[in-house]
Amino acid sequence: MSGALEALRPGLCSTVQDLGRPGFQRYGVPASGPMDEWGFRVANALVGNAPGNAVLEVTAIGPVLRVRGDAVLAVAGAEFALDLDGQPVPPFAAFRARDGQVLTFGECRSGVRAYLSAAGGMDVPLVMRSRATCLSGRYGGLEGRPLRAGDVLPIHGRDPAVADRPFEARFLPRRLWPRRGSPLEVRVVMGPQDDLFTPEGVATFLGSEYRVTHDADRMGYRLDGPRIAHRKGADIVSDATAPGTVQVPGDGRPIVLMGDRQTTGGYTKIAAVIRPDIPALAQARPGEWVCFRALSLAEAHAALAAFLAGLRDVEAAVTAPPARSTLHVALDGQRRAVEVEEIAGGFLVDVGGREFEVLFATPAEVGAGPAKVQSPVPGVVAQVHVAPGAAVVPGARLVTLLAMKLQHDVTAGVAGRVAAVHVAPGSEVQAGEALLEIEPA
């Protein structure tokens, strides 16, 4: 089986990623790869792929994709509202898509990066032994760039030995979905230049909360908060950087380097985020808060071993047959045994041989009057293209946002007249915040 995904709308920043291209940093080549290794690995496990197969990393605003040929797909990582030809499909579950069907990524409810896997993996050329996109270097993936409208992303043919297995029955039990909170505690190993900071500066770093700014992308996350004091200055002779390196430039605010980071840097490095905590940081949205906790090197090694063991357990949970639990409840005045089995998107309840599906509910938007146009992501308003009273048609540009160092146009979904505008250039907005209102025609 082979096929492709055609981009009807590309999303904010959708890139092909595999596990990256380690071994080339000495030549100035970043490792790239998934920002959230956990979500990436789960997505591949759901469709029966090897752990390193190439997937599509989706950021904040997802794409709309037409399926060419039949495919088995899954989405893991950030929790998006998903539908296939208008029918909802759950995240963290594999599903079969038929030729011509359209997969739409809706609201991003939790996190910021999701991974769309296809059985067989995304089929793009190898560059330095990897299919990962490096945006800073403009190579790998689809010509080193994000997905564009009209792109066709091929899918590898599945291994004939496994092509007929029912991978679309796989899902990740809800108890294993990531739990995200704020502030996010991020564990670090101090150094290599923590001695170039004052004791008060180190205490500030470890004792403060820092806000994720809108200046956050695949290269790095710039944080805002209390100033971290240097002993003499922020500059050093450039040396190597690692994933999760925490640089502190002259303004005293930390920058955490991520997947497409530069391979060397000339700012003092106070610490490095440990590998198990990079996935959670990669899911932090602008406006959310982060704090740091120092570990010894031995503790960091133990945390890595636990992370890798946990990944193996999650992958095993995806492939294991679901287990039924028996509950005893009072029905019609009698004590009855009820069997409950978790399924993708809810539970299967067996009462006396009769089975019922109980699916997780999704909130429905109701109401009359002007339609509110909401910001799909946290961002800063760059431009407002309409004024109250202006007539608009579906697809008309309303507001341009700067989100995660990328530009995104918010467009009209209905024809009508602008009833009110709630933002101005320079306004900072959160996901779900009303930008303006349209009175439908």
Secondary structure, DSSP 8 states (H G I E B T S, - for coil): --EEEEEEE--SS-EEE-S--TT-GGGT------S-HHHHHHHHHHTT--TT--EEEEESS--EEEEES-EEEEEEEEEEEEEETTEEE-SSBEEEE-TT-EEEEEEEEEEEEEEEEETT-B----BTTB---BTTTTBSTBTTB---TT-EEEE----TTTTTS-GGG-B--GGGS----SSEEEEEEE-SSGGGB-HHHHHHHHH-EEEEEEEESSSEEEEESS---BSS-SEEEEEE--TTEEE--TTS--EEE-TT--SEEEE-EEEEE-GGGHHHHHT--TT-EEEEEEE-HHHHHHHHHHHHHHHHHHHHHHHS---EEEEEEEETTEEEEEEEEEETTEEEEEETTEEEEEE---------SSEEEE-SSSEEEEEE---TT-EE-TT-EEEEEEETTEEEEEE-SS-EEEEEE---TT-EE-TT-EEEEEEE-
